[in-house]
Amino acid sequence: MWYAITGTDVPDSLVRRQSARAAHLERLNRLRDEGRLLLAGPFPSIDAEDPGLAGFTGSLIVAEFADLAAAQIWADADPYVAAGVYAQVSVRPFRKVLP
């Protein structure tokens, strides 16, 4: 089943994001390579593709896991969690309808 993982950043998270980004992307690329990643990306702090120093307010990952517990374990092990990027992480079942 698909699960939506939403991380909400702490204030001024940009430096922390940058330090953990390579490890964060490595995990996402593994999901992609396994055919389990539907989409992933950050929420810019401002209305811009590249927010620059304004940074980001959070992230959304939609990926396939065996169950909610497996999705939560994966989310809890994210490098952004360990680096203190996220103030909160939510994991919820997601039902893809379109496209």
N, C-alpha and C positions, 0 to 999 in steps of 0.2 A: 504494500500500500504506500501511497505517497504521504509525506509529512512535510508541513511548513515549519521551518525553524526561523524564528525572528529574533534577532539580537538587537537590543537597544543600547546604544553607546553611552558611556559616561561623558560628562562634559570634557571638551578639549582632548579627545581621544586620538587625534591624528598621529602623534609621535608613537604612541603605543601600537596603533594599527600598522604603521610603517615597519616597526621592528618585528612584528609577528606575521606580516603579510605573506612572505614566501612559504612558511609552514602551513598557513591557512589555505593558500591556493594549492599546495601539494595534496592536501586531503581532498579538496574539491575535485582536482584533476583525477584522483583515484576513483571517486564516485562516477565521474564522467566516463572514464575508461571502462568501467564495469557496466555502463549503460544505466546507471541508477540516478543520474542527476538530470532534473527537468530544467531548472534554472537556478542562478545564484547571482547576487550582486548587492552593492551597497545603496543606501539612501543618501544622496548628497544633501548637505545642510542648506544649500541654496539651489535655485532653479538653474542648474548648469550641469552639463555633462561632466566637466572637470571642475569641482568646486575649489580647487587649490587649497589655500590655507584655511578656508572655512570648514573643510573636512566633511565628515559624514555623521549621520544621526543613528545609523544602525545598518542592519543587513537582512536580506531574505534569502533563504536557501529552501528549495523544494526538491526533495530527494526521496528515493524509495528505500524502505527498510522493512524488515520482517514484521515488526510491531512497534508500538509506541515506546516500549521500554528500550528497544534497540536504538531507536531514533534519539531518545533522551540521553542514552549513554554516549552516542556519537557526538551529540551537541555539547555535552558536558566536557568532552575531551578536546574541544576546539582550541587551537592556540590563541585565539582572541580572548577566550575565557581565561586562560592561564595568564595572559599578558594584562588582564584588567581592562580590556577594551569595552566589554559589555557590562552594563549595570544589571541587565536582566536578559534572560533567554527564555523564549516561549517555544514549545514544541506541540503542534496540534496536527491531527489527521487532516489530510487534504484530498478532496475529490476533484480530479481533473475532468472538466467537461468540454472545454474548447481550447484550442482547435483540436 
